[in-house]
């Protein structure tokens, strides 16, 4: 009996230490955000980072809530928003997501995660950005040479998360990134880390923070940047030269958020969430959202994305979902989300998930 009590006290002490560390980190980051806003004119660094597709949100549930998912993350989509949320999964889940993005760009995402008792939760995912063939144009042949080229990107990742205490969870991602256009490609690696702290006696009040896409710069290379020069008299000598292209940083994202169950009854739940986001290539912004569910079967969501973002086009988001148990051990999850993009019209998301 004494051993159990000491173990419980020890766990609570560790939990409080993590909580204090979390609060200090959050306060420092928020102070940095405030300083950046009031410190004078702020440069807009849009278009100065590589692998921009890493910023396209994953999962209609999160998108329907305006992208305010850092603290609410508790399913397989946590691998994108906050890998610590995987620790809240206690089963196996497979997931498929398709997005018809802007300007005929497509994004397909698939993931799988499973809980391993006593070890934590492991996950893996792949995301593929693609687009149709385009004509190759030159100064001499502006109407096209008759050749076609394409562009796209791939990211493959591994995730791990676990509960260090009953209240505190931590998670990590390791990602391989490949961007390509015609005969050039750029390869990179990145890491994500996230934490979630739950205060159970405050209506499941959750505090969370995550850092996404931390890694070295990326640079395109390939045979199309080869320049062949002939020097000397007569036939001369052929000199092959590779052009050196500029390196670009990855789109680093810092997220801090909270989520709280404003209503939590036997049949009804209403959850409110807010995220503050600090990117390295744009101004700071805030995401907010609501999720209402009846019996954890039918879901209605709404939110507002990228509030306060300088020159941002994103805004209102809406979503619906259903979790239906086919048989005792298999549950099907269908989700849909709509996102307003201002002058760029809108983007619609649809996903299928299986939990077993």
ZIMOFEN-V994844 format. One line per field, one symbol per residue. ss: DSSP state (h for helix, s for strand, l for the rest). psi: psi as a letter, one per 20 degrees, with the letter a starting at -180 (. if undefined). burial: b if it has 9 or more other ideal C-beta (glycine too) atoms within 8 Angstrom, else e. Layout:
ss=???
psi=???
burial=???
This chain:
ss=lhhhhhhhhhhhhhhhhhhhhhhhhhhhhhhhhhhhhhllllllllllsslhhhhllllhhhhhlllllllllllllhhhhlhhhhhhlllssssssssslhhhsssssssssssslllssssssssssssllssllllllllllllsslsssssssssssssllllssssssssssssssllsssssssssssssssslllllsssssssssslllsllsshhhsssssslllllsssssslllllsssllsssssssssssslllsssssssssssslllllsssssssssslllssssssssssllllllllssssssssssssllssssssssssslhhhlssssssssssl
psi=ghggghgghgghggghghggggggggggghggggghhijapppokpjjqrlhiiipqpohggghkjjmjghiojahihhggoihihiipkaqpqqppppnaqlkpqpppqqpqqpopigapqqqqpppprrrqqqpqrhhmiiqiiqqrrqaqpppqqqpqqohahhpqqrqqppppoqqpdjqqpprqrqqqqqpppnhjlllppqqqqpqlorrrqpqqriijpppppqrrciaqpppppporqqqrqnppppprqqqnhpnagiqpoppqpqppoqjjarqrpqqrqppqokkgpppqqapqkpjppkqiqdpqqqrrpopogahjpppopqqqpppkcijdrppqqqpqpp.
burial=eeeeeeeeeebbebbeebbeebbebbeebbebbeebeeeeebeebeeebbbebbebbbbbbbbbbbbbbbbbbebbbbbbbbbbbbbbbeebbbbbbbbebeeebbbbbbbbbbbeeeebbbbbbbbbbebeebebeeeeeeebeeeebbebbbbebebbbbebbebbbbbbbbbbbbbbbbebbbebbbbbbbbbbbbeeeebbbbbbbbbbbbebbbbbbeebbeeebeeeeeeeeeeeeeeeeebbbbbbbbbbbbbbeeeeeebbbbbbbbbbbbbbbebbbbbbbbbbeeeebbbbbbbbbbebeeeebbbbbbbbbbbeeeeebbbbbbbbbbbbeeeeebbbbbbbbbe
